[in-house]
Amino acid sequence: MHDVMQYTNSVHFSQLDVTSGIYSPGVNGAIRDIYGALLNGGCLCMVDLRRDGYTVASARMAQAGITIFHAMPPVLRSLLSEVHDRSMMQQVRLAYVAGDRFWGSDVRLLRDALPDDALLYTGIGSTECATLYRQWFVPPDWPVHEGLIPVGCAVPDREVRLVGDQGLIEVTSAYLARGYWNDAELTEQVFTSSGGDPQQVTFHTGDRGQLRPDGLLEFVGRADRQVKIRGYRVEVAEIETVLRSVDGVTDAAVVARGEGESCHLVALVEAGDAQVTSRTVASVLEGRLPAYMRPTSTVVMPSLPRLGNGKLDTQRLGVLADQSLASVAAGTPSADVPSDDEVLTRVVAEWTRVLGVAAAGEDDSWTASGGDSLMALELIVALETSFGVELPADLVSDDATPATLSVLVRSWLDPATASDESRAEVGAFFIVPWAPGASIHDRRLAEALSSHFRVEILPLTTLDDELKRVHSIPDLARESVAFITASTPVETPIFLVGVSFGGRVAVELAWQLRVQGREVAMVGVGDIASDGGYQLLSRRAWAAWAQSGSDAARWLRVTRHMQAQMRVGVGWTIRSMARLSWQAPFRATTRAGVAVFGDSFRGGALAAIRQSQVPSWQIPDYPGELVLFLTDDTATLLSDAGPTLGWEQHAKSVRVVPLEGHHTEFHGEEYGPAFAQRVLAVALESAQAPRT
């Protein structure tokens, strides 16, 4: 809270501000964004770069009208380099950039994008120091050089000292961490008490700095990154600064391997210019650095490996350095994977460049190869540039391989015009799940459809919110409409399929999209009646009860049969909610009911609670065709609802596609693949139909 107060006072955060939420909520960098907005009455515009990609995230921040832009330098570079539309910066009054090395070139990039009167705020800090221990506002007329930007002036309540001839930075304050969880040895090494005040703690940062004559602190480097080569003390950061000054180089890292006479330096260079090679880099260094400071080997790649928070992955850099030195020792260059498939060859080439590996097999998985979420975005951008197509932001999954990626990329290329690098727009396919969160079966369906479509699983609201206000189906649909329209070009046809309850949301969603003038090429309903199954069956059972003879007995049998079919799934759902501590009243009601009435109460409890909290849905009249994927079991149970389960009253036409299995099984492991193939076949048929 003290850090949020200090941040508020420094940047004058107010209720009029809208701040970006780019950081993951689980990292320290998000504290100022989340609590700065929460405690000052401002707004927070959260985006997910992994899910949305840079273009959609930029558009959402522009729509929100952010006034404070907060990002790490690597994310800043990617956003401003890959997204040419700078409208997200139009209302920004303050750009807050920290958390990694901040170069003069980054300042120039920001100045070109920001309004003339916008402020640029930066500093240096750490998680142990509760964010920043030095800060400043870079003046608009500050002369920008190629090196690192100074990290600023003193911060209230934090005393900074430079110790020894190396300028080791120590921070003393009452507002620091007290140590590392379950690591007493490391805590004792870097945290010490300060004088007689038990509240004051000194943290030994391991950073090195020097004070300028104007009082600004300059970050020199990490103490553990100084090496001795042939008797000379070498500052690795100095070499990195020279590397970054090479034309076409956007970032660089130097790794030291070995000790004494056996110490070797490896330069890893991130180059946005295809003309940059290890030879061109070496020629520049030859004229600017003494021989003992020149790297033994130089590796040029489109992107340096980074962690999920955007910082350089030092462990991965070490692996790449070892591979490079091994290649030098063997006298052989790194080999590429041969392939007759041009798409696969190009995918492998981009894969190896982004990961910085010498070679990759067709079946190497993304995670096992060292890939992370930020690198996945970089790979997608590289593939988009290589093939001239726009690819989905979730293209690279944890288990993706070059072989699977090449199949997906091919599906986004039109074979007839691939030489022109144009895109065959089959359409965007959206899956509406039956409950909040995507199940493994939804992901399998998405995988089956992804060979021909860009596929997204729509995020429904959480179950807590649902039990309070949902099954307002129009509300759910409106949320999904906003998601779809933000991520799908106007000219792209939209395909929808809803699983069970998601089928009703899909129908409402299709109607709302049509109202907005969007083309909906297909609407699929997965094995559900237009009216609620329990409600429909219950009304007809009571109607049958009023009659005489075998009808009443028949409907009672049907009621019991349906309850038996659903009890396992419904009971599992309720038990899961109880274990996960969801919705205390719901949990208490369920437990009490089971205690009094037995296990059969589970299905009735769920139905009763939903019935009491769910407003009725006024089904819209859809002016197109609905595709009803229908199991024999559901058709038999609800036979009196008619062959289309009542959907014919709400659509221009209804097409029935039969499925195997029961309602709780058709989407599962056994029958799911057949369901996916039927959905894909209908979708491809709809895609070829004349558009109206």
TIVOKOL-101569 format. One line per field, with one value per residue (C-alpha): residue number from 1; residue in three letters; y, x, z. Coordinates in steps of 0.05 Angstrom, whole numbers. Layout:
// TIVOKOL-101569
seq: [NUM  ...]
type: [ALA  ...]
c2: [Y  ...]
c1: [X  ...]
c3: [Z  ...]
This chain:
// TIVOKOL-101569
seq: [1  2  3  4  5  6  7  8  9  10  11  12  13  14  15  16  17  18  19  20  21  22  23  24  25  26  27  28  29  30  31  32  33  34  35  36  37  38  39  40  41  42  43  44  45  46  47  48  49  50  51  52  53  54  55  56  57  58  59  60  61  62  63  64  65  66  67  68  69  70  71  72  73  74  75  76  77  78  79  80  81  82  83  84  85  86  87  88  89  90  91  92  93  94  95  96  97  98  99  100  101  102  103  104  105  106  107  108  109  110  111  112  113  114  115  116  117  118  119  120  121  122  123  124  125  126  127  128  129  130  131  132  133  134  135  136  137  138  139  140  141  142  143  144  145  146  147  148  149  150  151  152  153  154  155  156  157  158  159  160  161  162  163  164  165  166  167  168  169  170  171  172  173  174  175  176  177  178  179  180  181  182  183  184  185  186  187  188  189  190  191  192  193  194  195  196  197  198  199  200  201  202  203  204  205  206  207  208  209  210  211  212  213  214  215  216  217  218  219  220  221  222  223  224  225  226  227  228  229  230  231  232  233  234  235  236  237  238  239  240  241  242  243  244  245  246  247  248  249  250  251  252  253  254  255  256  257  258  259  260  261  262  263  264  265  266  267  268  269  270  271  272  273  274  275  276  277  278  279  280  281  282  283  284  285  286  287  288  289  290  291  292  293  294  295  296  297  298  299  300  301  302  303  304  305  306  307  308  309  310  311  312  313  314  315  316  317  318  319  320  321  322  323  324  325  326  327  328  329  330  331  332  333  334  335  336  337  338  339  340  341  342  343  344  345  346  347  348  349  350  351  352  353  354  355  356  357  358  359  360  361  362  363  364  365  366  367  368  369  370  371  372  373  374  375  376  377  378  379  380  381  382  383  384  385  386  387  388  389  390  391  392  393  394  395  396  397  398  399  400  401  402  403  404  405  406  407  408  409  410  411  412  413  414  415  416  417  418  419  420  421  422  423  424  425  426  427  428  429  430  431  432  433  434  435  436  437  438  439  440  441  442  443  444  445  446  447  448  449  450  451  452  453  454  455  456  457  458  459  460  461  462  463  464  465  466  467  468  469  470  471  472  473  474  475  476  477  478  479  480  481  482  483  484  485  486  487  488  489  490  491  492  493  494  495  496  497  498  499  500  501  502  503  504  505  506  507  508  509  510  511  512  513  514  515  516  517  518  519  520  521  522  523  524  525  526  527  528  529  530  531  532  533  534  535  536  537  538  539  540  541  542  543  544  545  546  547  548  549  550  551  552  553  554  555  556  557  558  559  560  561  562  563  564  565  566  567  568  569  570  571  572  573  574  575  576  577  578  579  580  581  582  583  584  585  586  587  588  589  590  591  592  593  594  595  596  597  598  599  600  601  602  603  604  605  606  607  608  609  610  611  612  613  614  615  616  617  618  619  620  621  622  623  624  625  626  627  628  629  630  631  632  633  634  635  636  637  638  639  640  641  642  643  644  645  646  647  648  649  650  651  652  653  654  655  656  657  658  659  660  661  662  663  664  665  666  667  668  669  670  671  672  673  674  675  676  677  678  679  680  681  682  683  684  685  686  687  688  689  690  691  692]
type: [MET  HIS  ASP  VAL  MET  GLN  TYR  THR  ASN  SER  VAL  HIS  PHE  SER  GLN  LEU  ASP  VAL  THR  SER  GLY  ILE  TYR  SER  PRO  GLY  VAL  ASN  GLY  ALA  ILE  ARG  ASP  ILE  TYR  GLY  ALA  LEU  LEU  ASN  GLY  GLY  CYS  LEU  CYS  MET  VAL  ASP  LEU  ARG  ARG  ASP  GLY  TYR  THR  VAL  ALA  SER  ALA  ARG  MET  ALA  GLN  ALA  GLY  ILE  THR  ILE  PHE  HIS  ALA  MET  PRO  PRO  VAL  LEU  ARG  SER  LEU  LEU  SER  GLU  VAL  HIS  ASP  ARG  SER  MET  MET  GLN  GLN  VAL  ARG  LEU  ALA  TYR  VAL  ALA  GLY  ASP  ARG  PHE  TRP  GLY  SER  ASP  VAL  ARG  LEU  LEU  ARG  ASP  ALA  LEU  PRO  ASP  ASP  ALA  LEU  LEU  TYR  THR  GLY  ILE  GLY  SER  THR  GLU  CYS  ALA  THR  LEU  TYR  ARG  GLN  TRP  PHE  VAL  PRO  PRO  ASP  TRP  PRO  VAL  HIS  GLU  GLY  LEU  ILE  PRO  VAL  GLY  CYS  ALA  VAL  PRO  ASP  ARG  GLU  VAL  ARG  LEU  VAL  GLY  ASP  GLN  GLY  LEU  ILE  GLU  VAL  THR  SER  ALA  TYR  LEU  ALA  ARG  GLY  TYR  TRP  ASN  ASP  ALA  GLU  LEU  THR  GLU  GLN  VAL  PHE  THR  SER  SER  GLY  GLY  ASP  PRO  GLN  GLN  VAL  THR  PHE  HIS  THR  GLY  ASP  ARG  GLY  GLN  LEU  ARG  PRO  ASP  GLY  LEU  LEU  GLU  PHE  VAL  GLY  ARG  ALA  ASP  ARG  GLN  VAL  LYS  ILE  ARG  GLY  TYR  ARG  VAL  GLU  VAL  ALA  GLU  ILE  GLU  THR  VAL  LEU  ARG  SER  VAL  ASP  GLY  VAL  THR  ASP  ALA  ALA  VAL  VAL  ALA  ARG  GLY  GLU  GLY  GLU  SER  CYS  HIS  LEU  VAL  ALA  LEU  VAL  GLU  ALA  GLY  ASP  ALA  GLN  VAL  THR  SER  ARG  THR  VAL  ALA  SER  VAL  LEU  GLU  GLY  ARG  LEU  PRO  ALA  TYR  MET  ARG  PRO  THR  SER  THR  VAL  VAL  MET  PRO  SER  LEU  PRO  ARG  LEU  GLY  ASN  GLY  LYS  LEU  ASP  THR  GLN  ARG  LEU  GLY  VAL  LEU  ALA  ASP  GLN  SER  LEU  ALA  SER  VAL  ALA  ALA  GLY  THR  PRO  SER  ALA  ASP  VAL  PRO  SER  ASP  ASP  GLU  VAL  LEU  THR  ARG  VAL  VAL  ALA  GLU  TRP  THR  ARG  VAL  LEU  GLY  VAL  ALA  ALA  ALA  GLY  GLU  ASP  ASP  SER  TRP  THR  ALA  SER  GLY  GLY  ASP  SER  LEU  MET  ALA  LEU  GLU  LEU  ILE  VAL  ALA  LEU  GLU  THR  SER  PHE  GLY  VAL  GLU  LEU  PRO  ALA  ASP  LEU  VAL  SER  ASP  ASP  ALA  THR  PRO  ALA  THR  LEU  SER  VAL  LEU  VAL  ARG  SER  TRP  LEU  ASP  PRO  ALA  THR  ALA  SER  ASP  GLU  SER  ARG  ALA  GLU  VAL  GLY  ALA  PHE  PHE  ILE  VAL  PRO  TRP  ALA  PRO  GLY  ALA  SER  ILE  HIS  ASP  ARG  ARG  LEU  ALA  GLU  ALA  LEU  SER  SER  HIS  PHE  ARG  VAL  GLU  ILE  LEU  PRO  LEU  THR  THR  LEU  ASP  ASP  GLU  LEU  LYS  ARG  VAL  HIS  SER  ILE  PRO  ASP  LEU  ALA  ARG  GLU  SER  VAL  ALA  PHE  ILE  THR  ALA  SER  THR  PRO  VAL  GLU  THR  PRO  ILE  PHE  LEU  VAL  GLY  VAL  SER  PHE  GLY  GLY  ARG  VAL  ALA  VAL  GLU  LEU  ALA  TRP  GLN  LEU  ARG  VAL  GLN  GLY  ARG  GLU  VAL  ALA  MET  VAL  GLY  VAL  GLY  ASP  ILE  ALA  SER  ASP  GLY  GLY  TYR  GLN  LEU  LEU  SER  ARG  ARG  ALA  TRP  ALA  ALA  TRP  ALA  GLN  SER  GLY  SER  ASP  ALA  ALA  ARG  TRP  LEU  ARG  VAL  THR  ARG  HIS  MET  GLN  ALA  GLN  MET  ARG  VAL  GLY  VAL  GLY  TRP  THR  ILE  ARG  SER  MET  ALA  ARG  LEU  SER  TRP  GLN  ALA  PRO  PHE  ARG  ALA  THR  THR  ARG  ALA  GLY  VAL  ALA  VAL  PHE  GLY  ASP  SER  PHE  ARG  GLY  GLY  ALA  LEU  ALA  ALA  ILE  ARG  GLN  SER  GLN  VAL  PRO  SER  TRP  GLN  ILE  PRO  ASP  TYR  PRO  GLY  GLU  LEU  VAL  LEU  PHE  LEU  THR  ASP  ASP  THR  ALA  THR  LEU  LEU  SER  ASP  ALA  GLY  PRO  THR  LEU  GLY  TRP  GLU  GLN  HIS  ALA  LYS  SER  VAL  ARG  VAL  VAL  PRO  LEU  GLU  GLY  HIS  HIS  THR  GLU  PHE  HIS  GLY  GLU  GLU  TYR  GLY  PRO  ALA  PHE  ALA  GLN  ARG  VAL  LEU  ALA  VAL  ALA  LEU  GLU  SER  ALA  GLN  ALA  PRO  ARG  THR]
c2: [0  47  35  51  114  134  119  159  219  215  210  245  186  208  183  211  163  99  57  -2  -71  -107  -142  -209  -199  -251  -209  -151  -103  -106  -79  -6  -16  -54  -18  49  46  13  60  124  111  105  53  -8  -33  -104  -140  -209  -206  -282  -290  -227  -211  -142  -115  -132  -110  -44  -33  -47  2  54  42  49  115  99  158  119  69  20  -33  -64  -42  -108  -104  -31  -46  -102  -61  0  -39  -90  -45  13  44  89  110  76  131  190  205  181  234  189  132  89  45  4  -68  -80  -44  21  47  113  81  64  137  158  105  131  204  189  156  200  267  325  342  270  253  197  163  110  83  22  -26  -98  -143  -142  -65  -63  -35  28  55  109  146  208  240  243  315  324  359  307  291  217  175  101  77  63  118  140  108  171  207  191  162  183  133  94  109  87  79  60  15  3  16  -25  19  -37  -11  -20  2  15  26  5  -14  -73  -148  -185  -244  -302  -355  -419  -396  -373  -378  -330  -284  -279  -262  -203  -176  -145  -105  -31  1  3  10  -59  -32  -11  -66  -62  -100  -115  -111  -140  -81  -34  40  108  178  231  303  322  272  220  147  107  31  1  -73  -133  -147  -219  -199  -173  -222  -225  -241  -245  -203  -149  -134  -133  -103  -144  -87  -44  -95  -100  -24  -26  -84  -46  12  -32  -14  -63  -90  -80  -116  -156  -199  -224  -289  -307  -380  -408  -373  -341  -359  -405  -349  -338  -287  -303  -246  -260  -207  -191  -162  -134  -124  -185  -154  -162  -222  -246  -221  -150  -148  -173  -120  -64  -91  -97  -22  -3  -54  -81  -153  -181  -151  -181  -242  -309  -324  -283  -311  -268  -283  -246  -248  -261  -313  -281  -302  -294  -226  -200  -203  -239  -313  -320  -395  -402  -352  -396  -457  -419  -395  -466  -490  -434  -448  -522  -505  -461  -516  -568  -521  -535  -487  -500  -545  -534  -588  -609  -615  -618  -581  -506  -486  -533  -510  -437  -454  -491  -433  -383  -432  -440  -366  -346  -400  -389  -463  -494  -543  -568  -632  -633  -663  -621  -590  -516  -520  -575  -532  -474  -432  -386  -342  -279  -319  -350  -281  -266  -330  -313  -244  -277  -326  -271  -232  -293  -317  -250  -274  -254  -312  -324  -301  -370  -406  -431  -477  -509  -574  -543  -572  -548  -602  -581  -508  -519  -553  -494  -443  -480  -476  -400  -398  -401  -451  -414  -349  -371  -343  -274  -286  -273  -305  -351  -328  -388  -356  -348  -404  -391  -447  -431  -479  -507  -475  -425  -447  -489  -564  -610  -632  -560  -556  -621  -593  -530  -570  -609  -544  -507  -542  -497  -441  -391  -420  -386  -415  -359  -341  -342  -305  -341  -387  -341  -285  -333  -356  -283  -255  -305  -344  -276  -307  -239  -213  -272  -261  -187  -201  -250  -201  -150  -203  -226  -157  -134  -193  -208  -164  -142  -181  -247  -296  -321  -393  -412  -477  -482  -544  -560  -495  -460  -474  -425  -373  -386  -373  -307  -289  -302  -258  -201  -206  -203  -141  -109  -127  -184  -244  -309  -368  -423  -431  -500  -522  -581  -629  -582  -561  -489  -490  -517  -593  -600  -545  -575  -645  -623  -584  -641  -692  -651  -642  -717  -728  -692  -742  -814  -879  -898  -828  -807  -869  -860  -789  -809  -863  -812  -763  -816  -838  -767  -755  -819  -798  -729  -746  -766  -703  -656  -689  -683  -609  -595  -634  -597  -530  -550  -571  -507  -463  -431  -394  -408  -406  -454  -501  -498  -511  -571  -603  -592  -621  -682  -693  -691  -721  -763  -763  -754  -682  -661  -654  -621  -572  -547  -541  -505  -454  -439  -435  -384  -340  -346  -298  -329  -324  -292  -333  -289  -307  -324  -307  -364  -438  -471  -536  -582  -635  -686  -751  -808  -809  -736  -744  -802  -768  -705  -736  -697  -632  -651  -673  -606  -598  -535  -497  -495  -442  -395  -403  -398  -471  -525  -579  -640  -677  -743  -759  -821  -826  -794  -720  -724  -764  -737  -684  -730  -774  -832  -795  -727  -741  -761  -698  -655  -685  -673  -601  -591  -622  -578  -516  -529  -540  -474  -439  -460  -438  -372  -313  -269]
c1: [0  58  85  16  14  83  63  -2  35  89  44  -18  -63  -136  -207  -202  -146  -153  -90  -68  -68  -15  21  -4  -42  4  68  94  90  14  7  11  -38  -91  -89  -72  -138  -177  -155  -159  -226  -195  -206  -163  -163  -137  -113  -84  -28  -24  -98  -112  -47  -17  -67  -130  -99  -79  -149  -180  -134  -151  -225  -218  -180  -122  -87  -31  9  51  94  163  211  207  131  135  180  135  71  98  137  83  21  23  -41  -19  -90  -81  -31  -76  -102  -41  -15  38  80  109  165  208  226  281  337  309  350  354  322  262  254  255  203  158  166  143  80  60  25  73  52  56  103  154  165  217  261  294  268  258  205  244  240  165  177  220  277  297  252  247  209  251  246  219  283  329  385  377  440  447  461  417  373  390  344  330  331  315  247  217  226  280  354  402  477  533  583  656  694  644  586  543  473  442  371  348  275  219  179  219  209  235  265  252  200  232  303  336  406  393  354  413  459  420  376  407  380  396  421  376  310  278  232  290  318  376  372  436  409  468  462  519  510  543  519  522  540  467  447  416  434  460  452  520  501  497  556  555  564  636  687  763  793  869  877  829  764  708  640  591  540  591  595  519  515  562  524  458  489  499  449  391  404  345  372  433  458  528  541  608  629  690  741  810  846  787  735  697  643  583  541  467  438  365  360  299  340  353  419  449  496  549  602  574  569  640  666  634  661  731  734  704  727  795  809  797  726  705  659  686  619  559  489  439  364  298  283  321  290  248  209  134  143  184  253  311  313  385  381  360  413  465  441  446  515  538  509  544  612  604  591  654  695  670  681  611  552  484  442  371  319  311  239  205  145  158  109  140  209  191  156  217  262  221  214  290  303  253  275  348  362  409  357  287  251  182  152  190  139  138  145  198  238  239  183  140  80  118  161  97  71  138  133  63  86  145  99  50  107  134  68  31  -30  -63  -60  -99  -65  -72  -40  19  -4  41  42  49  101  129  88  22  36  50  -18  -52  -15  -33  -106  -100  -70  -110  -74  -97  -66  -12  41  10  13  -61  -109  -167  -218  -261  -287  -283  -312  -336  -353  -403  -390  -446  -417  -363  -293  -271  -269  -219  -276  -286  -212  -215  -272  -233  -172  -214  -243  -177  -155  -202  -224  -197  -228  -243  -277  -320  -308  -374  -380  -359  -408  -415  -438  -481  -520  -532  -556  -550  -583  -598  -581  -583  -531  -485  -494  -479  -413  -395  -416  -367  -312  -328  -334  -269  -230  -263  -260  -328  -320  -305  -364  -380  -395  -426  -439  -465  -459  -521  -541  -490  -536  -588  -534  -510  -580  -587  -516  -530  -591  -553  -497  -547  -578  -509  -502  -451  -454  -470  -457  -477  -512  -506  -546  -518  -572  -618  -691  -712  -743  -708  -705  -726  -778  -806  -808  -837  -894  -913  -908  -957  -1002  -1001  -1016  -1081  -1100  -1120  -1093  -1024  -1002  -990  -951  -910  -890  -872  -826  -795  -784  -749  -707  -683  -667  -626  -588  -572  -560  -488  -468  -509  -487  -414  -424  -454  -401  -347  -377  -380  -307  -285  -324  -368  -431  -440  -517  -518  -470  -508  -575  -547  -517  -579  -623  -580  -579  -655  -679  -620  -576  -636  -642  -580  -614  -675  -633  -597  -661  -697  -642  -636  -711  -715  -658  -662  -706  -744  -713  -754  -728  -716  -742  -678  -683  -638  -624  -609  -571  -594  -543  -589  -576  -626  -632  -654  -700  -734  -739  -769  -807  -870  -831  -829  -772  -735  -749  -789  -735  -779  -821  -761  -722  -734  -713  -682  -635  -627  -560  -564  -512  -492  -492  -531  -536  -479  -435  -440  -387  -342  -283  -319  -368  -334  -292  -353  -390  -331  -329  -404  -396  -337  -374  -435  -391  -352  -418  -444  -380  -390  -463  -479  -474  -534]
c3: [0  15  -56  -86  -45  -69  -141  -134  -107  -161  -222  -192  -205  -202  -215  -285  -305  -345  -338  -380  -349  -391  -334  -311  -245  -213  -219  -178  -237  -236  -165  -185  -242  -203  -137  -167  -204  -147  -91  -132  -165  -234  -288  -307  -379  -374  -437  -448  -499  -501  -517  -557  -592  -600  -651  -612  -546  -577  -604  -536  -501  -555  -544  -469  -478  -433  -401  -367  -408  -366  -398  -396  -451  -491  -492  -511  -570  -595  -589  -624  -676  -695  -688  -737  -711  -654  -633  -565  -548  -568  -498  -458  -410  -378  -404  -348  -374  -326  -307  -358  -394  -422  -481  -517  -578  -535  -516  -589  -605  -549  -568  -638  -612  -553  -553  -547  -475  -449  -392  -393  -325  -310  -254  -224  -172  -153  -122  -56  -55  -68  -138  -149  -107  -158  -206  -251  -308  -371  -397  -468  -489  -458  -508  -526  -537  -554  -484  -424  -397  -325  -273  -234  -168  -96  -76  -8  49  11  23  -32  -21  -69  -33  -52  -116  -156  -135  -106  -93  -24  -6  65  83  129  67  40  39  100  63  16  30  57  39  103  73  16  62  109  50  21  77  139  197  198  262  322  285  277  223  178  133  83  18  -21  -92  -130  -179  -194  -205  -209  -193  -247  -230  -237  -183  -230  -217  -276  -277  -293  -290  -245  -199  -221  -295  -288  -315  -322  -389  -396  -334  -356  -319  -370  -360  -402  -404  -442  -497  -501  -509  -568  -599  -594  -633  -694  -750  -751  -681  -632  -571  -549  -493  -478  -440  -408  -406  -370  -325  -332  -396  -416  -410  -475  -492  -535  -565  -577  -622  -636  -706  -741  -804  -848  -870  -801  -798  -749  -797  -801  -725  -717  -766  -725  -659  -688  -697  -630  -578  -558  -575  -505  -505  -571  -568  -591  -625  -647  -657  -696  -686  -696  -621  -557  -511  -456  -395  -390  -357  -416  -383  -416  -401  -376  -370  -443  -464  -430  -468  -534  -517  -502  -569  -606  -574  -589  -663  -664  -632  -682  -740  -767  -775  -746  -791  -814  -818  -891  -917  -984  -956  -966  -911  -861  -880  -868  -803  -778  -799  -759  -701  -695  -701  -647  -599  -618  -627  -679  -705  -693  -708  -739  -675  -623  -575  -561  -485  -487  -534  -485  -514  -471  -481  -502  -551  -579  -597  -631  -670  -693  -717  -753  -788  -807  -838  -874  -903  -909  -870  -804  -755  -690  -626  -595  -654  -614  -558  -506  -544  -614  -660  -727  -761  -729  -740  -813  -820  -786  -828  -892  -872  -872  -942  -1006  -1051  -1113  -1091  -1042  -1088  -1077  -1002  -995  -946  -962  -912  -897  -834  -759  -718  -647  -598  -542  -484  -441  -378  -359  -378  -436  -424  -457  -503  -526  -541  -581  -622  -633  -656  -706  -735  -736  -800  -839  -792  -742  -679  -612  -551  -524  -450  -413  -347  -283  -248  -188  -234  -272  -211  -191  -257  -313  -352  -377  -444  -479  -429  -444  -518  -513  -479  -534  -589  -561  -562  -633  -665  -633  -661  -728  -791  -817  -882  -847  -844  -774  -755  -688  -651  -580  -537  -496  -460  -504  -563  -536  -526  -598  -626  -587  -607  -681  -678  -644  -695  -752  -722  -724  -798  -788  -834  -797  -843  -794  -727  -694  -633  -595  -570  -531  -538  -550  -481  -419  -419  -346  -353  -417  -390  -323  -355  -400  -343  -302  -362  -372  -298  -308  -361  -349  -372  -396  -415  -343  -327  -390  -373  -303  -331  -378  -320  -278  -338  -352  -279  -278  -341  -314  -241  -250  -287  -244  -180  -201  -217  -149  -112  -151  -133  -60  -61  -95  -45  -99  -81  -6  -7  -65  -29  36  2  -35  27  68  14  5  81  85  19  -3  -65  -113  -87  -127  -194  -163  -123  -184  -224  -167  -155  -229  -237  -180  -206  -281  -320  -378  -447  -502  -560  -621  -690  -727  -802  -825  -817  -751  -750  -693  -674  -640  -603  -608  -533  -528  -588  -553  -485  -515  -573  -558  -570  -643  -689  -681  -606  -617  -656  -719  -684  -679  -745  -819  -825  -782  -805  -761  -759  -719  -666  -628  -552  -497  -481  -430  -478  -549  -534  -494  -508  -541  -587  -590  -652  -692  -668  -689  -758  -768  -746  -793  -852  -842  -833  -897  -934  -906  -926  -998  -1000  -1035  -987  -976]
